[in-house]
Amino acid sequence: MHPSGPIAAFEGVSVQYGSVTALDDVTLEIERGEIIGIVGESGAGKSTMLNLLDAATHPTEGRVVIDGTDPQRLSGREIRLLRRRIGMIFQRFNLLGNRTARQNVALPLKLQRTQDPALVAELLDYVGLADRADHYPAQLSGGQQQRVAIARALVTRPGLLLADEPTSSLDTRATEDVLELLAATRRDFGATVVLVTHELDSVAAIADRAAVLEGGVLRSVFPVVRSAARGERDSYLAHAQRVLGA
Ligand SMILES: Nc1ncnc2c1ncn2[C@@H]1O[C@H](COP(=O)(O)OP(=O)(O)OP(=O)(O)O)[C@@H](O)[C@H]1O
């Protein structure tokens, strides 16, 4: 990716689906190397923003610039090349059920007609699943599946990692693991992370900035303040007591 300037920018972006305005004149720069949380209630336009960042859709009005280029000006082949530098993880993990963890992680390379078994093994080790490499998704917990999905997203060494509700199907402990891993991903791989979620706690845990969407309008963007409790890893009991006020 290019070394300077924002990694992505929304410039007066609106997206219209028939009579529904999914995004309304959104302007936002995403800085290289930051973790930014995009938060908002259901229907606020979060997924629409991610799809634009993945060059999967284009705005009705305005412009999205990804790593210095407007995908709308690229050919299909150029868009495919751009998308190789963008990793994505999903709420439901989206692993192939008939492939092992190792084969799932290797898949993006296979699609590019290359292979790198050492890198695949290294990434499975990085996400703490070296001993589960030959397990199928159904043999893994949700948190483990999401970690496989993160390894798969990292195998092409993306500069931009897009996370769409990555912890919404996970329990507290698995959520903490996945969030820690996303923070480590920024540190160890230099990736910019865009975390879309309705869970404010997740953003508070790892993001540098939060962008708040309401009804397709970007209401505010502000730095996230770390809470004192952050960084401590509760026992499940301590967590339950804290949340339930026992
Ligand atoms: N392909 C589409 N066709 C028609 N309307 C759509 C389409 N995609 C999204 N919308 C509408 O655009 C608005 C924003 O949707 P979006 O999925 O971006 O919200 P969201 O914040 O991600 O919501 P959720 O948290 O429920 O996923 C919603 O009103 C939605 O119904």
The ligand as a Gaussian input file, in Angstrom:
#p B3LYP/6-31G(d) Opt

LIG

0 1
 N      -29.001000      -4.045000      -0.742000
 C      -29.874000      -3.242000      -0.112000
 N      -31.077000      -2.961000      -0.668000
 C      -31.948000      -2.152000      -0.051000
 N      -31.734000      -1.563000       1.138000
 C      -30.575000      -1.822000       1.744000
 C      -29.582000      -2.666000       1.161000
 N      -28.525000      -2.728000       2.002000
 C      -28.845000      -1.957000       3.055000
 N      -30.059000      -1.403000       2.907000
 C      -30.716000      -0.472000       3.844000
 O      -29.793000       0.566000       4.128000
 C      -29.828000       0.918000       5.500000
 C      -28.454000       0.730000       6.119000
 O      -28.144000      -0.667000       6.138000
 P      -26.793000      -1.255000       6.733000
 O      -26.836000      -2.735000       6.502000
 O      -25.635000      -0.516000       6.214000
 O      -26.953000      -0.933000       8.286000
 P      -26.147000      -1.521000       9.519000
 O      -25.850000      -0.363000      10.398000
 O      -25.003000      -2.339000       9.052000
 O      -27.229000      -2.454000      10.207000
 P      -27.060000      -3.872000      10.963000
 O      -26.329000      -3.563000      12.245000
 O      -28.473000      -4.318000      11.186000
 O      -26.289000      -4.768000      10.040000
 C      -30.907000       0.061000       6.134000
 O      -32.108000       0.802000       6.150000
 C      -31.026000      -1.108000       5.182000
 O      -32.301000      -1.658000       5.234000

